Every structure is written in structure tokens, then in C-alpha cells.
Amino acid sequence: MKITITGATGHLGTQIVKALTKLVSAQTLNLGVHTPSKAATFAAQGMTVTAMDYHDQASLRPVLADSDVFIYVPSKSHDSYSRVSEFENVIAAAEASRVKHILVMGFIADQVNNPFALSAFYGYVPRRLAASSLHYTIIRNALYADPLVPYLPELIERQHVIYPMGDQALSFISQADSAAAFAKVATTPDLLIDGRIYTLTQSQAYTMPELAAVLTQVSGHQIGYQPVTLAEFATMYNQGNEGHMLASMYAGGALGLLSAVSDDYATIMGHPAQSLPAFLQTNWA
């Protein structure tokens, strides 16, 4: 069996690789990375590590060749056009390389009326896969809970959650839980169903006052809810020119488009995802 993972040195990709090592031998794993030196630890365990570029089909094809399962984690870019262009290269290379099944990372902000800057890409993914010759499965993630941990000191100082969400809710999943589900689906034929779309969330979505209450409980500091405007949020968090993209995500959230709750994680793993309070308590401590 050959399981190929691209984006294997990113935050989620690294955790997917580690989760897979609990289920299959290291020699089964084939990693496509932009910088092989970042995957030296994986190579030392017996995994195949090869340099590749999403925008260069010639570099992609030998990495993907004859993969039984190809796990595609998109690169980090801030606009749908870049990601769609990348995905077209990936689809073409996967078809030419005789990939048997592609497992693709999606996101819950994929609705046709979602103003999120990357919504067009995430909406494009299932339609493009359906039009391809590939067997495919999609795993849609909720928002990652992980960034809340390093963000918590700022929220303690501000004394408020400031997301411009109005009265709408957000759902979360941890990267570790997402990675475990990717690994389980990739290695379980009964779960790797052609055309199946899974949605990974915790068991509860949180309105901003509810989120503030959880953060108060975890941190021991009183945190309330006092939203800023979308424009203010974009200006405040424009490091790396991400401000517009992040603000557009919460614009979708304010329409109720980031509040999905699903039991798909339990279907895959046999137990619910770790709750947000439990995740934060473990990682904040």
C-alpha cells in the first residue's frame, strides 16, 4: 500500500503523518514536500520524502504515481484563484499518475452565499472532483480550535472576545482530532467511500457569549463579548496581508454559515471529538 501526503510539513499535514504512523508502517508513507529538510525526521523513520511544487505537474506526477490513497492538504494562500489553479494542477497530476483514491481537505465555509474569500475554492472542490475521473472523499473541517490557545493572552488583556459575529455561533475541531480522522478514513476501506463528504466538528457550536464563558472558565480571567466591526478586525489582524481574508470569514460566520455541527467524527472514530473546554484546558495548562 502507498499512502501519499502532500503538505506533509504543515500544521495539519504533520499531524496527519503522525496519526498515520499509529495505523500503518512508516515505509507505507510517501511525503510530498516543498522543503525536504523540514521532513528529515520523517525520512529517518523510513518514510519516502520527495520535493514537489503544487504548481509544477512535472514534480507532482512522480510523487503521486500509483498511490493507493493520496491525501491532499491545500497550500496556505489567501485567495480562491490561487488555490483553484493549484487544485487544477493536482487533479491533472493525480489523473495522469493513476491515483486510486484522493482524500481532500475541505472547510465548512463552502456555501454558495458565503462571502469568505476562500469559499469559492472550497465550493469548487467537490464539483471539480465530481467532474474528474478520480475516486474521491472529502473531509470538511470546522474552524481549528488550536489558534485560540496562543490568542487567549490577548483576549485576557482585552477582556473581551471581539469577533464580528453578532448573535451567531462558531463550531470547532482540533487539528489533532482532524488528523486522526484523516488517518482513520485513509486506512479504512469501509470509510473511504467514493463521493462521501464528511464534516468534522465538536458536539456543540458556541455563540460569542458562550465562547467568552468557556474562555473565562479556562483562563480564570473574566472575558466578555464586545465585537469590533469587520473593517476594524481586518485592520487589526492584517499581518501577512491576511486581514481581508480573516474578516471575510467572520462575515460568513455572522450569516450563520460557520455553525455546522455533525456527528461524522464519531462515525469515523467511534467516539465524539474532544470538546472545546477540554481541549483548551489541556493545552492552556
Buried (B, 14 or more C-beta within 10 A) or exposed (E): EBBBBBBBBBBBBBBBBBBBBEBBEBEBBBBBBBEBEBBEEBBEEEBBBBEBBBBEBEBBBEBBBEBBBBBBBBBEBBBBEBBBBBBBBBBBBBBEBEBBBBBBBBBBBBBEEBBBBBBBBBBBBBEBBEEBEBBBBBBBBBBBBBEBBEEBEEBBEEEBBBBBBEEBBBBBBBBBBBBBBBBBBBBEEEBBBEEEBBBBBBBBBBBBEBBBBBBBEBBEBEBBBEBBEBEBBBEEBBEEEBBBBBBBBBBBBBBBBBBBBBEBBEEBBEEBBBBBBEBBBEBBE
